[in-house]
Amino acid sequence: MAKRINSSRIKKNLTYTIVEAAEELGISIATIRNWIKQGLSIEKGQRPFLIYGTDLRDFITVKAQSRKFTLQENELNCFACKAGRQPLNDAVTYTPQTAKTGRLCGGCGTCGGKCSRIISNAKLPAFAKLFEIHFNGGGAP
């Protein structure tokens, strides 16, 4: 399972070796080397190679932003496809999360995997027009 990397652990004004960067972020040395192949800039003038803190932070931020996407109003987030997908037969289950939010869950219309989306309770009537909603616990919130 992929984990989110906390770029704030990297100090902008410092330089890091590949090993130091991996230890600071709690990831493997191989991951840092893969990032270098993907475009993370390094200072090659001396050994060990150095990575500027600002470059490392920027690379992590851009990488995280590239994974984000915006769901259309008739889509849920499919965990298998890693994309927004319309639920199978437009049928979803609503489960309250907090006093103001709830989770819509359904099957992916493309791969059959699990899909999910957190919504505001105030937007529930709008989603009821798009989906056939079944409520966990029997009734509407």
Secondary structure, DSSP 8 states (H G I E B T S, - for coil): ------GGGS-TT-EEEHHHHHHHHT--HHHHHHHHHHT---B-SSSS-EEEHHHHHHHHHHHHHHT-----TT-EEETTTTEEE-BGGGEEEEEE-SSSEEEEEEEBTTT--EEEEEEEGGGHHHHHHHSEEEETTSS--
